[in-house]
Amino acid sequence: MTDRQKRRSTTIAEGGRRKEWRRRLVNVPVERASTILFDSVAELEGGHPQLGEYRYGLQGTATHWALSEALTELEPGAAGTALYSSGLAAISGALLSVLAAGDELLVTDSVYGPTRTFCDTVLKRFGVTTRYYDPLIGSKIAEVVGPSTRAILLESPGSMTMEIQDVPAICAVARDRGIVTLLDNTWATPLFFPAIAGGVDITIIAGTKYVGGHADVMIGTASATKEYFARLQRTAWDLGHAVSPDDAWLASRGLRTMEVRLKQHEASALKIAHWLKNQPRVGLVLHPALPGCPGHDVWKRDFTGSSGLFAFDLDGDAATFVNQLELFGIGYSWGGYESLALPVRPIRAVSEPPGSNLVRLHVGLEDPDDLIEDLSQSFATLPD
Ligand SMILES: Cc1ncc(COP(=O)(O)O)c(C=O)c1O
């Protein structure tokens, strides 16, 4: 199928599976390499690193290129995708590719905690100032931008407090002023929000979550427009980021089923979110597809679906509630086939979180009725 546009499910099934990489196998195999052997010094010293060219383990093998290419094909407007050893490494690597000493970075106040820590410690040490902005600021970001603002980092929804940001409005302001925009799009993936088409320059995914999908791999990816991809990839290499081929292979394997898994996460999470709305010990349900979630109207306008992660405000102690759950695991991360629950402890600089006693759920692929029974028994044991 070279002369007509493939539909998305076909792209997910076919992406990156070049015959020259997979040969007669269905899947591109795990190719392990540090050293690549050349036929001559001239060959070794000639050429330059690019996707599909064996140079050194750092530049990857067909196992990595297949994953990069598949992700690039899924992101309309992307020129390429760099791989990293975790989602956090993708965020820090992407930021380092566009920032320099003396620059200012604007970061959504709803950002993932370790991203905040990276900005407040490492970036600060290297002379980059971070200022936080209200996640719901929209086009009023124009009033926050300063003379040295070089980049804006978005995360939509915020992975703890679930605010949906007006990504196109923020990116339009940034573009007018020559400011680069980066989005952590882990929750939606390009399947529910094609970020570059929405105006973003660099879109980042913690592949540890839905791409891997089985809670057994750490990987991060960043896809960029033509304007930013070369420096993104160059910086990843300059920083020495290398992904194990086993992990790249697991991520490619996960990617093939990501769309069907996401549809089930979506259906189950919505069923549970609607049920929670009617529980007496529950206040606001922070699910982007439900009215009441900050930014819900923007979600309706921009997104084509919702995934399995959301939060709710509890009348009671969040830790007690989570400890009583039996089917929901207690642990970091999300996006696997299994359900998880956590008390949310937001850190804020300039905005209020949308609830004071939040529980975050990741709804996995178990039967949602069993999950509802589990939540029910935990509500029943909460002290009055
Ligand atoms: C929204 C978001 N971005 C990035 C990350 C970091 O990904 P990783 O755990 O692969 O470093 C996480 C992890 O929980 C996350 O929730």
The ligand as an SDF file (V2000), in Angstrom:
LIG
                    3D

 16 16  0  0  0  0  0  0  0  0999 V2000
    2.5060   12.0330   32.5420 C   0  0  0  0  0  0  0  0  0  0  0  0
    3.7910   11.3220   32.7750 C   0  0  0  0  0  0  0  0  0  0  0  0
    4.8530   11.6890   32.0750 N   0  0  0  0  0  0  0  0  0  0  0  0
    6.0460   11.0980   32.2220 C   0  0  0  0  0  0  0  0  0  0  0  0
    6.1930   10.0680   33.1130 C   0  0  0  0  0  0  0  0  0  0  0  0
    7.5580    9.4540   33.2750 C   0  0  0  0  0  0  0  0  0  0  0  0
    7.6430    8.2340   32.6340 O   0  0  0  0  0  0  0  0  0  0  0  0
    8.6980    7.1450   33.1310 P   0  0  0  0  0  0  0  0  0  0  0  0
    8.0800    6.5120   34.3310 O   0  0  0  0  0  0  0  0  0  0  0  0
    8.8310    6.2350   31.9760 O   0  0  0  0  0  0  0  0  0  0  0  0
    9.9490    7.8710   33.4320 O   0  0  0  0  0  0  0  0  0  0  0  0
    5.1220    9.6350   33.8740 C   0  0  0  0  0  0  0  0  0  0  0  0
    5.2770    8.5210   34.8360 C   0  0  0  0  0  0  0  0  0  0  0  0
    4.4460    8.2350   35.6560 O   0  0  0  0  0  0  0  0  0  0  0  0
    3.8790   10.2800   33.7070 C   0  0  0  0  0  0  0  0  0  0  0  0
    2.7940    9.9460   34.4120 O   0  0  0  0  0  0  0  0  0  0  0  0
  1  2  1  0
  2  3  1  0
  2 15  2  0
  3  4  2  0
  4  5  1  0
  5  6  1  0
  5 12  2  0
  6  7  1  0
  7  8  1  0
  8  9  2  0
  8 10  1  0
  8 11  1  0
 12 13  1  0
 12 15  1  0
 13 14  2  0
 15 16  1  0
M  END
$$$$
